[in-house]
């Protein structure tokens, strides 16, 4: 085995040691081999340690995920079993009875459509209206009502943004790091803009602010409206599911009997799946946006 260090004379006259090079040769007496490698023994010992650290990290990730799901399940059980019935009996049931006695189904649908379409323009949340749409119309009709109204709700601020275009552009220049995500959404191809807008809608970024800033970032209306609607689908389903669950709890409370064990398990599992899917989508969108923001900052 050759393992001696060699000294090389460099052009500047300084002597430096060349890293040790070890060769693999066969011993004719016992047939043993010496492994061919470059570098020190300490570097070879780092590889198993790195694999061990990676396995521990993977196990810790699953521990945290299981703990999160268990916590959400316990929280859902407590809410469905004790907290929700009390609030529903005192607040929700009287409100539902008042709404049904005051408005017909077509009028209620028109009011919910108008609130979802207009509230984002005046910076008011439309989630309660989405819950009511799910409670009243269910998944199919509720989804169509909310999606059609949301298309107007994101279009109006985009058009109104023309009046404040110059001010929005000046704001983006004053906060380059904070506005990097918005600028990244307005660059690139049509598909790149669509992807960026979708991620912004899924992420916890304040969408009502983005509605007015989108035009100043240079995004086109086509990818903006399509990305907005696709990105809002998870929120719409969560809102509809929330409304349906509230209706189920309201019916159970109004009939003066609690939920059965099967109904509680189904509602708890549904809550856990919905919450977990929302959290995963939000984390993924946030990471992708952070990567896009870093690329935008580097190019500035």
N, C-alpha and C positions, 0 to 999 in steps of 0.2 A: 504494500500500500504506500503510495506516494503522498506525503502529507506535510512537506516542508514549505516554509514561507520563502518567497523569492524577493529579492530586492531589485528594484528597477531604477535606473538613472533617468530622471525626467529632464526635459530640456532646460528647466530653470535651475538645475543643479541640486534640487532637493531630493533626498532619498526617501522613498515611501514604500511601505510593505504592500505587496500585492496580496489580496485575500487568499487564504489557504484553499487549495484545490485537492480533493481526495478522490482517488480512482478506485474502481472495483475490479479486483483481480482474483483469480482462483488460486487457492493453496493446493498444490499437487498432492500433498500428503494426506490432508483430511477433507478436501473438497469444499472447504468453507469459502464464502464470498465476503468481500468488504463492500458495503453499499457506496455507490457513486453519489456524491453530494457536494454542494458548495455552500459554505456558511458554517456557523458554529453549532455545537451540540445544543446550546440554549435555544436557538431558533427552531430546531426540530421538536423540542419539548413544548413549544408554544401551540402547536397545532392541536394536540389532544385537549389542551386547556381551552382553546377557542371553541372546539366542538362541545365541550362540557358546558361552557357559558351559554352557548346557543341553545342547548337542550333545556337548561334551567330557565332561560328567558321564555321559551315556548311553553313550558309547563306553567310558569307564572302567568302568562297571558290567558291560558285556559282557566286557571284558578280565579283570576279576576273576572273573566266572562261568566263563569258559573256563579260566582258570588253576586254579580250584578243581576243575573236572571233570578236568582233566589230572592234577592232583595226586592226586585220588582214584583215578584209573585206574592211575597208577604205584604207589600204595600197595597197591591190590588185586593188581596183578601180582606185586609183591614178596612179599606175604603168601601168595598162592595158589601161587606157584612155589617158594618156599624155606622160609618160616617155618611155614606151616600143615602141610606134609607132615611136618616134623620133630616138631612138637607132637602131631600126630594119631597118628603111629606110636608115640610114647612114652607118650602119655596117653589119647587119645580111643579108639583101637581097643581097648586092654585094658579100658577102662571099658565100652564098648558090649558087648563079649563077656561081661563079668561081669554086666551088667544082663540080657542075653538069656538067659544060663544060669541066672540066679537067679529072674527073674520071667517069668510068662507075659504075653502081650499084654493080656488083660483086667485082670490085676492091675496091670500097669505103667500102663495108662490110668487106673485108679482112683487110684493113687498120685499121678500127675501132676495129676489133677483136684483131689485133696485139697490138694496143695501150692499150686496156683494160687488155690484158694478160701480157704485159711487163712493163708498167709504174709503177705498185706497186713495182716491184723489184728494180727499180732505184729511188724510193721515189718521183715519180711524180704523181700528181692527175689525175685520169682517168674520173672524172665527165664530163668534156667537151665532151669526146668521147661518154659517155653514153647519153648525151643530143642529140648529133648528130645521134646516133643510134635510139633514139626515134623519132626524126624529120624525119629521112629517112625511117625507117622500121615499125614504129608504135609499138603498145603494144605486139602483138604476136611474130613476128619475131625479134623485138628489144629485147624482154625479153630473148628469146632463145640465141640470139647472145651474149648478155651481160653476162648471167649466165654461159654459156659455157666458155667464155673468162675469167670470174672472177675465175672459178675453177682453171685455169692455173695460174692466177695472184696471188692467195694465196698459191698455191702449190710450185712455184719456190722459194719464200723466205724461206718457211719451209725447203726445201731441202738444200738451200744455207746456212741456219743456222747451218748445221753440221760443216761448216768450222770455225764458230765463237762460237761454243758451250761452250767452256771453258770460254771465255771472257764474254759471256752472263750470265753464271752461277755466275761468280764473280760479275758482275753488280747487279744481283738480291740479292746477299748477302750484298752488300754495302748499298742498299736502301730497307730495309725490309718492311717499311710501304708502300712505293710507289709500291713495287713489290708484295704486299700481294694479289692483285687481280689476277695477273698472276700466282702466286703459287697456289691460290685456284682453278684456272681453270685446273691445272694439277693434282689435287688430286681427290680421290673418285672413284666412279664407272664410267662406260662408259657414262651413262645418265647424271651424274653430270658434267662430262667434256663437253659433248655436250651442256648442258644448260648454263654453264659458258661461253663457246666460243660464243654462240648465243647472250648472254647479252652483251658481250664485243663488238660484231659487231654492235649491235643496239645502244649502249651507245656512247657518244662523245669521247671515248678513241681512241687515234691515231692508227688506224688499221694497217697502214703501218709499224709502230714500232712493233706492236704485231706480225706481220707476221714473223719477225726475232726472236722475243723473245719466241714464242710459244714452240718451241722445247726445249729450256732451262728450261721451266716451267714443263716439264714432260708430257705434253698432248700428247695423241696418235693421229696418223694421221686420223683415222676414225672419231672420234668425232670432230676433228679440221676442216676437210674439210666439213663435213655435217653441223656443227654448223655455220661455216663461210658462207656457201651458204644460209642457212635459215635466218641468221641474216642480210644478205645483201639484202634480198627481199624488205624490205621497201625502202631502198636507191635506188634500181633499179627502182621501180615503180615511186618514186619521180622524178628520172632523166628522165625516159621515158615521164612522164606527162609534165615535163618542156619542153622537146623537142617538144612534140605535141603542147603545148600552143604557143611556139615560132613559129612553123610552121603556126598555125592559124593566129597569129598576122602578120606574114610575108605575107601571102596570102592576108589578108585584106589591108595591107599597099601597097602591090604591085599593087592591083587593084584600088588604089587611092580612097578608101572609108573606112569609119570607121566601127567599129563593131556596130551591132544593139543592142538595149536595152536587148533583150533576150540573145544574145551572151555574152554581158558583164556580165549579172547576172550569166549565167552558168559558165563562166570562174572564176568569183569572188568566187562563191560557191565551185567550184572545188579546187581553190587555198586554201580557208579556211579549207575545209575538209582535204586536203593533209597536209597542215601545222599543223593543230591541231592533226591529227593522228601521225605525226612524232614527235611532241613535247610530246604527251602523252607516246608514246613508249620509247622515250629517257629518260623521267623522271622515268618511271617504271624501265627501265633497270639500270639506275643510282642508284636508291634506293636498288634494289636487289644486285647490285655489292657492294654497301657500306655495306650492311649487311654481305655479304660474306667476305669482307675485315675485318670487325670487328671480325668475328669469327676466321679468320686466325691469326689476331694479338693476340687474346686472347690465342690461342693454342701455340704461339711461346714462 
